[in-house]
Amino acid sequence: MAAQQKELAAFGFDVRVEQRKKSAGNRVQSAFLKANTLNQLLVIAATEDIVQAVHRGQVLKIKFEVDTDPPPEFDTHTRYVLQPIPFAVRTYVLPDLFAGKMHAVLCRKWKNRVKGRDWYDLVWYAANHPQLHLAHLEQRMRQSGDWEEKEPLAPEDFRKLLIRSIDALDVNLARKEVEPFIKNPQNLTMWSHKFFYDVVSRIQLA
């Protein structure tokens, strides 16, 4: 995190790093970059209307998470970003990213809560990049203890788990959870069990 803090300072951003304490053995480490929101908007020459919309003392938070033990069976590729300066980023390929999101849909343990953002992302992937790498999903599920069978995760097993998750979904709670994060909540009016059955039928297993 010190490297990110130093790099941002070079562009005029005054931030501080706060690392979150995780339980022993947790492979995902996280930290927050925090900064005064109003100051940073002024640094990037925000418009007057945007600056007026920010309350004094409001804090901008950016969360970083690092998986120190990622499960196998994935591919990566290199992408190039040109702004603010040219640099290269190595990322998962989209079918493996989709597998990671599907793992959250199937296996996230939030007790009685529902993370509607997972289901919103599922719709996006199904509409834009429906290819899903099943072998990587299996490895994620084995790592989290959600697939302990000796046999590989077969397409029919995946479909059964997915339908079971949709059957158990409280659609209203999912809609309410994601509404604050999107510009037009009317886009969620179509959400229903029938809608999600149709969405997942578009997934292409790779």
C-alpha positions as CSV (number, residue, x, y, z in Angstrom):
1,M,0.0,0.0,0.0
2,A,2.9,2.4,0.6
3,A,3.8,2.2,-3.1
4,Q,0.2,3.2,-4.1
5,Q,0.3,6.0,-1.6
6,K,3.6,7.3,-3.0
7,E,2.4,7.0,-6.6
8,L,-0.8,9.0,-5.9
9,A,1.2,11.6,-4.1
10,A,3.2,12.2,-7.3
11,F,-0.1,13.2,-9.0
12,G,-1.0,15.6,-6.1
13,F,-3.4,13.3,-4.2
14,D,-2.9,13.4,-0.4
15,V,-4.2,10.0,0.8
16,R,-3.7,7.8,3.8
17,V,-3.7,4.0,4.0
18,E,-5.7,2.0,6.6
19,Q,-5.2,-1.8,6.5
20,R,-8.1,-3.9,7.7
21,K,-7.3,-6.6,10.2
22,K,-8.5,-10.0,9.0
23,S,-8.7,-13.3,10.9
24,A,-5.7,-15.6,10.9
25,G,-5.6,-17.8,7.8
26,N,-7.8,-15.4,5.7
27,R,-6.2,-15.4,2.3
28,V,-7.8,-12.1,1.2
29,Q,-6.1,-9.0,2.6
30,S,-7.7,-5.6,2.3
31,A,-6.9,-1.9,3.0
32,F,-8.6,1.4,2.4
33,L,-7.1,4.5,0.7
34,K,-8.8,7.5,2.3
35,A,-8.7,11.1,1.3
36,N,-10.7,14.3,1.8
37,T,-13.2,14.2,-1.0
38,L,-13.6,17.9,-1.5
39,N,-9.8,18.5,-1.7
40,Q,-9.4,15.7,-4.2
41,L,-12.1,17.0,-6.5
42,L,-10.4,20.4,-6.5
43,V,-7.1,18.7,-7.4
44,I,-8.7,17.2,-10.5
45,A,-10.5,20.4,-11.3
46,A,-14.0,19.2,-10.8
47,T,-16.8,21.4,-12.0
48,E,-18.4,23.9,-9.6
49,D,-21.7,21.9,-9.4
50,I,-19.9,18.7,-8.4
51,V,-17.8,20.4,-5.7
52,Q,-21.0,22.1,-4.2
53,A,-22.6,18.6,-4.0
54,V,-19.8,17.4,-1.7
55,H,-20.2,18.1,2.0
56,R,-17.2,19.5,3.9
57,G,-15.3,16.8,5.7
58,Q,-16.7,14.0,3.5
59,V,-14.2,11.2,3.0
60,L,-13.4,9.4,-0.2
61,K,-12.7,5.7,0.4
62,I,-11.2,3.3,-2.1
63,K,-11.0,-0.4,-1.0
64,F,-8.1,-2.6,-2.2
65,E,-8.3,-6.4,-1.8
66,V,-5.5,-8.8,-2.6
67,D,-6.0,-12.6,-2.8
68,T,-2.8,-14.0,-1.6
69,D,-3.7,-17.6,-2.6
70,P,-5.8,-17.5,-5.8
71,P,-7.3,-20.8,-6.9
72,P,-5.8,-22.4,-10.1
73,E,-7.2,-23.1,-13.6
74,F,-7.3,-19.5,-14.8
75,D,-5.8,-17.5,-17.7
76,T,-4.6,-14.0,-17.8
77,H,-3.8,-11.4,-20.4
78,T,-2.2,-8.0,-20.5
79,R,-4.1,-4.8,-21.1
80,Y,-2.7,-1.3,-21.5
81,V,-4.0,1.8,-19.9
82,L,-3.0,5.2,-21.4
83,Q,-4.2,7.6,-18.7
84,P,-2.9,9.3,-16.6
85,I,0.3,7.7,-18.0
86,P,0.7,4.6,-20.1
87,F,1.1,1.4,-18.1
88,A,0.3,-2.3,-18.4
89,V,-2.1,-4.3,-16.3
90,R,-2.2,-8.1,-16.1
91,T,-5.8,-9.3,-15.6
92,Y,-7.9,-12.4,-15.6
93,V,-9.6,-13.2,-18.9
94,L,-13.3,-12.5,-18.9
95,P,-14.5,-16.2,-18.6
96,D,-12.4,-16.5,-15.4
97,L,-13.7,-13.1,-14.1
98,F,-17.2,-14.4,-14.7
99,A,-16.3,-17.6,-12.8
100,G,-15.2,-15.4,-9.8
101,K,-18.5,-13.5,-9.8
102,M,-20.5,-16.7,-10.2
103,H,-18.7,-18.1,-7.1
104,A,-20.0,-15.1,-5.2
105,V,-23.6,-15.7,-6.5
106,L,-23.5,-19.3,-5.5
107,C,-21.4,-19.3,-2.4
108,R,-21.4,-15.9,-0.7
109,K,-22.4,-16.4,3.0
110,W,-24.3,-13.4,4.2
111,K,-26.7,-15.2,6.5
112,N,-30.1,-13.6,5.9
113,R,-28.7,-10.7,3.8
114,V,-28.7,-10.6,0.0
115,K,-26.0,-8.9,-2.1
116,G,-28.0,-7.6,-5.0
117,R,-24.8,-6.3,-6.6
118,D,-23.8,-9.9,-7.3
119,W,-27.0,-10.5,-9.2
120,Y,-26.7,-7.2,-11.0
121,D,-23.2,-8.2,-12.2
122,L,-24.5,-11.6,-13.2
123,V,-27.0,-9.9,-15.5
124,W,-24.2,-7.8,-17.0
125,Y,-22.0,-10.8,-17.7
126,A,-24.8,-12.8,-19.2
127,A,-25.7,-9.9,-21.5
128,N,-22.1,-8.8,-22.5
129,H,-19.7,-11.7,-21.9
130,P,-21.7,-14.9,-21.2
131,Q,-18.7,-17.3,-21.5
132,L,-17.9,-18.8,-18.1
133,H,-14.8,-21.0,-17.3
134,L,-16.3,-23.9,-15.3
135,A,-13.0,-25.4,-14.2
136,H,-11.9,-22.2,-12.5
137,L,-15.3,-21.9,-10.8
138,E,-14.8,-25.5,-9.5
139,Q,-11.4,-24.6,-8.0
140,R,-12.9,-21.6,-6.3
141,M,-15.7,-23.7,-4.9
142,R,-13.2,-26.4,-3.7
143,Q,-11.1,-23.8,-2.0
144,S,-14.1,-22.3,-0.2
145,G,-15.4,-25.8,0.8
146,D,-18.6,-25.5,-1.4
147,W,-17.7,-28.4,-3.7
148,E,-16.2,-31.4,-2.0
149,E,-17.1,-34.2,-4.4
150,K,-14.3,-36.3,-5.9
151,E,-15.8,-35.8,-9.4
152,P,-15.3,-32.6,-11.3
153,L,-18.1,-30.0,-11.3
154,A,-20.1,-31.0,-14.3
155,P,-22.4,-28.6,-16.3
156,E,-25.5,-30.3,-14.9
157,D,-24.2,-29.9,-11.4
158,F,-23.6,-26.2,-12.1
159,R,-27.1,-25.7,-13.5
160,K,-28.7,-27.4,-10.5
161,L,-26.8,-25.2,-8.0
162,L,-27.7,-22.1,-10.0
163,I,-31.4,-22.9,-10.2
164,R,-31.3,-23.7,-6.4
165,S,-29.7,-20.2,-5.7
166,I,-32.4,-18.5,-7.8
167,D,-35.2,-20.4,-6.1
168,A,-33.8,-19.3,-2.7
169,L,-33.3,-15.6,-3.8
170,D,-35.3,-12.9,-2.1
171,V,-35.7,-10.7,-5.2
172,N,-37.1,-7.8,-3.3
173,L,-34.2,-7.7,-0.9
174,A,-31.7,-8.0,-3.8
175,R,-33.4,-5.1,-5.5
176,K,-33.3,-2.9,-2.4
177,E,-29.6,-3.7,-1.8
178,V,-28.5,-2.7,-5.3
179,E,-30.7,0.4,-5.8
180,P,-28.4,2.9,-4.1
181,F,-25.6,2.0,-6.5
182,I,-27.3,2.6,-9.8
183,K,-28.5,5.7,-11.6
184,N,-31.9,4.4,-12.7
185,P,-33.6,2.0,-10.3
186,Q,-36.3,1.5,-12.8
187,N,-33.9,-0.9,-14.6
188,L,-34.6,-3.3,-11.8
189,T,-38.4,-3.6,-12.3
190,M,-37.9,-6.7,-14.4
191,W,-36.2,-8.6,-11.7
192,S,-38.0,-11.8,-10.7
193,H,-37.3,-15.5,-10.5
194,K,-38.5,-16.0,-14.0
195,F,-36.3,-13.2,-15.2
196,F,-33.2,-14.8,-13.6
197,Y,-34.0,-18.2,-15.0
198,D,-33.9,-16.6,-18.5
199,V,-30.7,-14.7,-17.7
200,V,-28.8,-17.8,-16.6
201,S,-30.0,-19.8,-19.7
202,R,-27.7,-17.5,-21.7
203,I,-24.5,-18.6,-19.9
204,Q,-22.1,-20.4,-22.1
205,L,-19.8,-22.9,-20.3
206,A,-16.2,-23.1,-21.4
